[in-house]
Amino acid sequence: MRTVHDLLQHFQHVIADVTLVTGSKGIFDVVVDGELLYSKHANGRHAKPGEVLELFRNEVVPGVEVYEH
């Protein structure tokens, strides 16, 4: 849930929607527009705090300023 909060807090102006899908066996994948951004299974670990936000910032919306409150 922290990942969703971080993404929406910083990039709500470029995110149209967020869908949380429950899984099994501790699966934690972040998919953006059909592309896998982060996978706990592939990396063998859970994302570090801020890691998914940094990946999103660098790979999905490079150059986009964060949302100013």
C-alpha positions as CSV (number, residue, x, y, z in Angstrom):
1,M,0.0,0.0,0.0
2,R,2.9,2.4,0.7
3,T,4.0,2.0,-3.0
4,V,0.6,3.1,-4.2
5,H,0.5,6.0,-1.8
6,D,4.0,7.2,-2.9
7,L,3.1,6.9,-6.6
8,L,-0.2,8.9,-6.2
9,Q,1.3,11.5,-3.9
10,H,4.1,12.3,-6.3
11,F,2.6,11.5,-9.7
12,Q,-1.2,11.9,-9.4
13,H,-1.2,14.3,-12.3
14,V,0.0,11.7,-14.7
15,I,-1.6,8.5,-13.3
16,A,-5.1,7.9,-14.7
17,D,-5.9,4.9,-12.4
18,V,-4.4,2.3,-10.1
19,T,-5.6,-1.2,-9.7
20,L,-4.6,-3.5,-6.8
21,V,-4.9,-7.1,-7.6
22,T,-4.6,-9.6,-4.8
23,G,-2.3,-12.5,-5.5
24,S,-1.0,-15.6,-3.7
25,K,2.3,-16.8,-2.4
26,G,3.6,-13.3,-1.7
27,I,3.5,-12.1,-5.2
28,F,4.3,-8.4,-5.6
29,D,4.5,-7.1,-9.1
30,V,4.1,-3.6,-10.4
31,V,2.9,-3.3,-13.9
32,V,2.5,0.0,-15.8
33,D,0.6,0.1,-19.1
34,G,1.1,-3.7,-19.5
35,E,4.9,-3.6,-18.8
36,L,6.4,-5.1,-15.7
37,L,8.2,-2.4,-13.7
38,Y,9.1,-4.4,-10.6
39,S,8.7,-8.1,-9.6
40,K,9.4,-9.5,-6.1
41,H,9.7,-12.9,-7.7
42,A,12.2,-11.9,-10.4
43,N,14.3,-9.9,-7.9
44,G,14.1,-12.4,-5.1
45,R,13.1,-9.7,-2.6
46,H,10.5,-7.2,-1.7
47,A,11.1,-3.6,-3.1
48,K,13.1,-1.3,-0.8
49,P,11.3,1.8,0.4
50,G,11.1,4.2,-2.5
51,E,12.5,1.8,-5.0
52,V,9.3,1.4,-7.1
53,L,8.8,5.2,-7.0
54,E,12.4,5.7,-8.3
55,L,11.8,3.1,-11.1
56,F,8.6,4.8,-12.1
57,R,10.2,8.2,-12.1
58,N,13.2,7.1,-14.2
59,E,11.6,4.6,-16.5
60,V,8.0,5.7,-17.0
61,V,7.9,9.4,-16.5
62,P,11.5,10.7,-16.9
63,G,11.5,14.5,-16.9
64,V,8.1,14.9,-15.4
65,E,8.1,17.0,-12.3
66,V,6.6,15.6,-9.1
67,Y,3.1,16.9,-8.0
68,E,3.4,20.0,-5.9
69,H,0.8,20.0,-3.1
